[in-house]
Amino acid sequence: FYSFTSGGEALSIAAAIATINEIEKKKVINIIWKRGKYLQLKVRALIIKNNLEHILALKGAPCWQILNISKTKNCSDLEIKSFLQQELIQEGILWNGQHNLNFSHTKKDINELVQAYSDILPELKAHIKSNTLKKKLRGKLITNIFKVR
């Protein structure tokens, strides 16, 4: 005889097995990686097209990408990130500097993000070049919440 809290609870195990079966049947992992690769290629092409490679770099795996932002002579990395976040929110895209893809993201969703970057990156470049980026920020700068202490 043994007894412990939730010892006979098999519902969670059954749910996990059913979820794994759906992931395998629908090829979820392959689809996420394929859509992520598509997004990576499109965003990297836009970064190059706008000559922003010295400021923006997309890093990470296709399923989880981070946009590394470097400061410029006149703009901090947080000013650039704040501008990007502000403008993407205006396009209806909630963004925090990374792309965490999941199975519900469709190619249409990804194309909307790519189009938003296509509209915003030339603006970013122009504001950095003319030193007007700070004037275009409509709120407080975002801050880094994780810091080396």
N, C-alpha and C positions, 0 to 999 in steps of 0.2 A: 504494500500500500504506500502510495505517496500522495501528497496534497500540497498545492501551492496556488497562489493567486493566478487566475486565468489558465490554470493547468489544462483544462479540457477545452479551451477556446480554439476552435479550428477555423472559424470564419475568416480571420486575417490571412491564414495560410492559403485557404481556398481562393481568396481575393487576389493574393499575390500570384498564384499559379495562373489564374484566369487573365490577369494583366500581362504576365510574361507571354502567354499564348497569343494574345492580341498583338503585342509588340512584334512577335515573330511572324505571325500571319500577315500583318499589314506592312511588314518590312520598315517599321518606324525608324529604326536607327539609320538605315541606308538612305531613306528619304530626307531625314533631318540633315545628314551630312551632304547630300547632293544639293539641297536648297542652300545650305550654308556656303558651300563652295561657289555656287552661283552668286550669292551676295558678296562674298569676298572678291571675286573677279570684277564684279561691277563697281564696287566701292573703290577698290585699288585703281581701277581704270580712271575713275573720276578724280581721285587724288592726283594721279599723274597728269591728267588732262588740265587740271588747274594749277599745276606746278606747286603743289603743297607737300611734296614728299619730305621736305626738310622740317615740316611741322606735324604732319599727320602720318601715322603708320598703323595699319591694321595688323594685329598680332593674334595668335592663338589658333585653335582648331576651328574648322568650319562650323561646328555646332556651338562654339562659344568663343566669340571674337571680342577683343578689346581694342578700342581706338586709342593708341598712345598719342598724346599731344605734347609737343615740345614748345617751350616759350620762344618768343622772338625778341628782337632788340627792343620793341616797344610794347609787347603784350605778354602777359604771363600765361602759363598754360591754363590756369583757372578762368582767366578772362575769355580765352578761346573756347574752352569747354562750356562756360556759361552762355556764350553766344550761340553755340551749336545747340545746346539744350533748349534755349529760349526759342530759337527758330524752328526746331523740330516739333516742339510742343504746339507752335502756331500752325503747323501742318497736321496736327492731330496724332503725333507720334510721341509716346512717352519714352524717353531715352535717358540713360545714365552713363553713357560712355562705352557701352558694350552691347553686343548682340547675342542674346540667349535664345537660340531657336528652339522651338518645340513643334510637335506634330500638327498643331492647329494653325501654324503660320503657313499660309498659302503662297503660291508664286505671286498672286495679286498683291498680297500684303508686302512681300519683299520688293516688288516693283514700285509700290507706293513709297517705300523707304528710299529706294534708289533714286526715284524722281525727286524726292525731298532733298536728298544730298545734292543732286544735280542742280537744283535751284539755289541752294544755300552756299555751296562751296565757292562759287564765283563771288558772291557777296562777301564771304569771309576773306577771300584773297584781296579784294578791293579795299576792305576796311583795314586790313593789316598793312597793306601798302601805303594807304593814305593816312595811317595813324588815327583812324576814327572809330575803331572798334569799341573803345570804352564808352563813347558817346551813344552807341547803339544798344547798350545794355539797359534794359528797362527795370531791373530789380537789383537786388544785392547779388554779389558773386556767390557762386556755390563754393563750398569749402570741402577740403579733404577730411573725412571723418576718421580715417585710419592714419595714424602718424607714428613715425619712429620716435620713441622717447628715450 
